[in-house]
Every structure is written in C-alpha cells, then in structure tokens.
Amino acid sequence: MLVTLHQVAGKLFRFRQLIGIAGGVALISFVVLLMLNQPQSYLFLSALVMIWCLLLTLLIHSFVQIPPPLSAKASLFSRIRFKLYKIVMNLLLVFFILASLATLFMTFRLLSFGFYR
C-alpha cells in the first residue's frame, strides 16, 4: 500500500502548485462566504474543497519519498532507524486512509443533501 501511494504521490507531484492554488481559492471563498452570511451548503462545499486539497498535499509531501530497502550489511542502528521510520510511515498511512474515508463520507453527505438547496 505504501508503494502504491508513493507512485500516486510521484504522479501528483507536478500538480502541487495547482492544488495549493485551489486550496487558497477555497480558503478565500470560505472566508468571504462566512462574512456574507451565505447558505451553509456553500460553506460546506468550500470547506470540503479545502480538506481535499489538504489531503492531496499531505499525500504528495508525505509519500513522495519512501525508504529504500536495507542492505544485508546494515548496522544495528541503521536497522533500528529504518524500523522506526517504517512504523511512522505506516501510522501516517493509517491516518491518511482514515482521513480520506472521513472526507469521502462528508463528500457523499454533501451530494445526498444536495448543495443546490
């Protein structure tokens, strides 16, 4: 799973500026809509775009580099450091999957509620 996310992050790496701009536009629209007392569904849509942009940014910057496999001659401290790094990466992977599922759930809730109301 980590290798798959590494490949996706590598392909999305060239779009990181576009994702940042989309997140900035969503943030500005969220603030403007909040100040103008617009319908809550538009605020929710803007917040959802911000969350998706943040998740894509997390994906790009966290999984673009994964550690190469250790050689057989690696020292004890190198092996410990590698295992700790793998544990942290796996925890980040679990967090990313849970956050993506929560955001996907919120997206489907928005679609079922209909932001057109």
FITORPA-597533 format. One record per residue (C-alpha): x, y, z; residue in three letters. Coordinates in nm, 4 decimals, decimal comma, padded with zeros to 6 digits. Example, Ala and Ser with C-alpha at 12.3 -4.5 7.8 and 13.67 -1.06 7.14 Angstrom:
// FITORPA-597533
<r><px>01,2300</px><py>-00,4500</py><pz>00,7800</pz><code>ala</code></r>
<r><px>01,3670</px><py>-00,1060</py><pz>00,7140</pz><code>ser</code></r>
//
This chain:
// FITORPA-597533
<r><px>00,0000</px><py>00,0000</py><pz>00,0000</pz><code>met</code></r>
<r><px>00,2871</px><py>00,2322</py><pz>00,0782</pz><code>leu</code></r>
<r><px>00,4396</px><py>00,1701</py><pz>-00,2644</pz><code>val</code></r>
<r><px>00,1062</px><py>00,2437</py><pz>-00,4330</pz><code>thr</code></r>
<r><px>00,0732</px><py>00,5759</py><pz>-00,2512</pz><code>leu</code></r>
<r><px>00,4356</px><py>00,6506</py><pz>-00,3411</pz><code>his</code></r>
<r><px>00,3542</px><py>00,6035</py><pz>-00,7092</pz><code>gln</code></r>
<r><px>00,0415</px><py>00,8202</py><pz>-00,6857</pz><code>val</code></r>
<r><px>00,2349</px><py>01,0902</py><pz>-00,4992</pz><code>ala</code></r>
<r><px>00,5038</px><py>01,0834</py><pz>-00,7659</pz><code>gly</code></r>
<r><px>00,2454</px><py>01,1380</py><pz>-01,0396</pz><code>lys</code></r>
<r><px>00,0688</px><py>01,4157</py><pz>-00,8463</pz><code>leu</code></r>
<r><px>00,3917</px><py>01,5935</py><pz>-00,7509</pz><code>phe</code></r>
<r><px>00,3882</px><py>01,8123</py><pz>-01,0608</pz><code>arg</code></r>
<r><px>00,0379</px><py>01,9395</py><pz>-00,9714</pz><code>phe</code></r>
<r><px>00,1287</px><py>02,0566</py><pz>-00,6211</pz><code>arg</code></r>
<r><px>00,1137</px><py>02,4273</py><pz>-00,7118</pz><code>gln</code></r>
<r><px>-00,2277</px><py>02,3844</py><pz>-00,8723</pz><code>leu</code></r>
<r><px>-00,3548</px><py>02,2033</py><pz>-00,5629</pz><code>ile</code></r>
<r><px>-00,2156</px><py>02,4814</py><pz>-00,3432</pz><code>gly</code></r>
<r><px>-00,3871</px><py>02,7473</py><pz>-00,5547</pz><code>ile</code></r>
<r><px>-00,7172</px><py>02,5566</py><pz>-00,5407</pz><code>ala</code></r>
<r><px>-00,6854</px><py>02,5289</py><pz>-00,1623</pz><code>gly</code></r>
<r><px>-00,6109</px><py>02,9021</py><pz>-00,1347</pz><code>gly</code></r>
<r><px>-00,9119</px><py>02,9902</py><pz>-00,3504</pz><code>val</code></r>
<r><px>-01,1299</px><py>02,7613</py><pz>-00,1388</pz><code>ala</code></r>
<r><px>-00,9993</px><py>02,9274</py><pz>00,1787</pz><code>leu</code></r>
<r><px>-01,0677</px><py>03,2759</py><pz>00,0446</pz><code>ile</code></r>
<r><px>-01,4149</px><py>03,1771</py><pz>-00,0732</pz><code>ser</code></r>
<r><px>-01,4842</px><py>03,0190</py><pz>00,2659</pz><code>phe</code></r>
<r><px>-01,3917</px><py>03,3394</py><pz>00,4470</pz><code>val</code></r>
<r><px>-01,5898</px><py>03,5571</py><pz>00,2054</pz><code>val</code></r>
<r><px>-01,8963</px><py>03,3336</py><pz>00,2265</pz><code>leu</code></r>
<r><px>-01,8684</px><py>03,3302</py><pz>00,6037</pz><code>leu</code></r>
<r><px>-01,8617</px><py>03,7091</py><pz>00,6185</pz><code>met</code></r>
<r><px>-02,1538</px><py>03,7458</py><pz>00,3749</pz><code>leu</code></r>
<r><px>-02,3781</px><py>03,5004</py><pz>00,5648</pz><code>asn</code></r>
<r><px>-02,4340</px><py>03,2796</py><pz>00,2619</pz><code>gln</code></r>
<r><px>-02,6168</px><py>02,9438</py><pz>00,2784</pz><code>pro</code></r>
<r><px>-02,4450</px><py>02,6800</py><pz>00,4831</pz><code>gln</code></r>
<r><px>-02,4193</px><py>02,4351</py><pz>00,1938</pz><code>ser</code></r>
<r><px>-02,1821</px><py>02,6688</py><pz>00,0058</pz><code>tyr</code></r>
<r><px>-01,9655</px><py>02,6986</py><pz>00,3168</pz><code>leu</code></r>
<r><px>-01,9640</px><py>02,3221</py><pz>00,3474</pz><code>phe</code></r>
<r><px>-01,8635</px><py>02,2836</py><pz>-00,0176</pz><code>leu</code></r>
<r><px>-01,5791</px><py>02,5326</py><pz>00,0221</pz><code>ser</code></r>
<r><px>-01,4577</px><py>02,3606</py><pz>00,3395</pz><code>ala</code></r>
<r><px>-01,4740</px><py>02,0254</py><pz>00,1612</pz><code>leu</code></r>
<r><px>-01,2564</px><py>02,1527</py><pz>-00,1247</pz><code>val</code></r>
<r><px>-01,0070</px><py>02,2827</py><pz>00,1326</pz><code>met</code></r>
<r><px>-00,9986</px><py>01,9444</py><pz>00,3065</pz><code>ile</code></r>
<r><px>-00,9441</px><py>01,7586</py><pz>-00,0225</pz><code>trp</code></r>
<r><px>-00,6624</px><py>01,9975</py><pz>-00,1130</pz><code>cys</code></r>
<r><px>-00,5024</px><py>01,9442</py><pz>00,2276</pz><code>leu</code></r>
<r><px>-00,5291</px><py>01,5663</py><pz>00,1890</pz><code>leu</code></r>
<r><px>-00,3710</px><py>01,5777</py><pz>-00,1556</pz><code>leu</code></r>
<r><px>-00,0940</px><py>01,7998</py><pz>-00,0215</pz><code>thr</code></r>
<r><px>-00,0378</px><py>01,5546</py><pz>00,2642</pz><code>leu</code></r>
<r><px>-00,0258</px><py>01,2698</py><pz>00,0141</pz><code>leu</code></r>
<r><px>00,2193</px><py>01,4471</py><pz>-00,2135</pz><code>ile</code></r>
<r><px>00,4623</px><py>01,5634</py><pz>00,0519</pz><code>his</code></r>
<r><px>00,4474</px><py>01,2608</py><pz>00,2814</pz><code>ser</code></r>
<r><px>00,4656</px><py>00,9708</py><pz>00,0401</pz><code>phe</code></r>
<r><px>00,6868</px><py>01,1102</py><pz>-00,2357</pz><code>val</code></r>
<r><px>00,9937</px><py>00,9575</py><pz>-00,0659</pz><code>gln</code></r>
<r><px>00,9879</px><py>00,6147</py><pz>00,0890</pz><code>ile</code></r>
<r><px>01,2982</px><py>00,4495</py><pz>00,2297</pz><code>pro</code></r>
<r><px>01,4827</px><py>00,2019</py><pz>00,0095</pz><code>pro</code></r>
<r><px>01,5291</px><py>-00,1492</py><pz>00,1444</pz><code>pro</code></r>
<r><px>01,8231</px><py>-00,2016</py><pz>00,3751</pz><code>leu</code></r>
<r><px>02,1287</px><py>-00,3907</py><pz>00,2644</pz><code>ser</code></r>
<r><px>02,2306</px><py>-00,7071</py><pz>00,4425</pz><code>ala</code></r>
<r><px>02,5393</px><py>-00,5302</py><pz>00,5847</pz><code>lys</code></r>
<r><px>02,3433</px><py>-00,2531</py><pz>00,7591</pz><code>ala</code></r>
<r><px>02,4438</px><py>-00,1774</py><pz>01,1156</pz><code>ser</code></r>
<r><px>02,2185</px><py>-00,2255</py><pz>01,4155</pz><code>leu</code></r>
<r><px>02,1383</px><py>00,1461</py><pz>01,4473</pz><code>phe</code></r>
<r><px>02,0538</px><py>00,1678</py><pz>01,0782</pz><code>ser</code></r>
<r><px>01,8108</px><py>-00,1209</py><pz>01,1163</pz><code>arg</code></r>
<r><px>01,6506</px><py>00,0377</py><pz>01,4233</pz><code>ile</code></r>
<r><px>01,6209</px><py>00,3735</py><pz>01,2464</pz><code>arg</code></r>
<r><px>01,4706</px><py>00,2017</py><pz>00,9415</pz><code>phe</code></r>
<r><px>01,2137</px><py>00,0141</py><pz>01,1506</pz><code>lys</code></r>
<r><px>01,1156</px><py>00,3302</py><pz>01,3383</pz><code>leu</code></r>
<r><px>01,0793</px><py>00,5166</py><pz>01,0108</pz><code>tyr</code></r>
<r><px>00,8627</px><py>00,2370</py><pz>00,8697</pz><code>lys</code></r>
<r><px>00,6433</px><py>00,2459</py><pz>01,1835</pz><code>ile</code></r>
<r><px>00,5961</px><py>00,6221</py><pz>01,1474</pz><code>val</code></r>
<r><px>00,5181</px><py>00,5860</py><pz>00,7767</pz><code>met</code></r>
<r><px>00,2646</px><py>00,3118</py><pz>00,8478</pz><code>asn</code></r>
<r><px>00,0968</px><py>00,5259</py><pz>01,1155</pz><code>leu</code></r>
<r><px>00,0840</px><py>00,8137</py><pz>00,8674</pz><code>leu</code></r>
<r><px>-00,0622</px><py>00,5748</py><pz>00,6121</pz><code>leu</code></r>
<r><px>-00,3380</px><py>00,4697</py><pz>00,8522</pz><code>val</code></r>
<r><px>-00,4104</px><py>00,8340</py><pz>00,9390</pz><code>phe</code></r>
<r><px>-00,4255</px><py>00,9251</py><pz>00,5706</pz><code>phe</code></r>
<r><px>-00,6640</px><py>00,6398</py><pz>00,4905</pz><code>ile</code></r>
<r><px>-00,8938</px><py>00,7287</py><pz>00,7822</pz><code>leu</code></r>
<r><px>-00,8917</px><py>01,0972</py><pz>00,6913</pz><code>ala</code></r>
<r><px>-00,9642</px><py>01,0122</py><pz>00,3269</pz><code>ser</code></r>
<r><px>-01,2544</px><py>00,7907</py><pz>00,4267</pz><code>leu</code></r>
<r><px>-01,3971</px><py>01,0625</py><pz>00,6524</pz><code>ala</code></r>
<r><px>-01,3658</px><py>01,3187</py><pz>00,3746</pz><code>thr</code></r>
<r><px>-01,5225</px><py>01,0789</py><pz>00,1266</pz><code>leu</code></r>
<r><px>-01,8118</px><py>01,0271</py><pz>00,3685</pz><code>phe</code></r>
<r><px>-01,8548</px><py>01,4043</py><pz>00,4002</pz><code>met</code></r>
<r><px>-01,8491</px><py>01,4358</py><pz>00,0208</pz><code>thr</code></r>
<r><px>-02,1253</px><py>01,1799</py><pz>-00,0185</pz><code>phe</code></r>
<r><px>-02,3247</px><py>01,3502</py><pz>00,2548</pz><code>arg</code></r>
<r><px>-02,2970</px><py>01,6765</py><pz>00,0639</pz><code>leu</code></r>
<r><px>-02,4101</px><py>01,5060</py><pz>-00,2561</pz><code>leu</code></r>
<r><px>-02,7042</px><py>01,3356</py><pz>-00,0845</pz><code>ser</code></r>
<r><px>-02,8030</px><py>01,6590</py><pz>00,0927</pz><code>phe</code></r>
<r><px>-02,7565</px><py>01,8499</py><pz>-00,2266</pz><code>gly</code></r>
<r><px>-02,5611</px><py>02,1712</py><pz>-00,2178</pz><code>phe</code></r>
<r><px>-02,8142</px><py>02,3113</py><pz>-00,4648</pz><code>tyr</code></r>
<r><px>-03,0686</px><py>02,3886</py><pz>-00,1897</pz><code>arg</code></r>
//
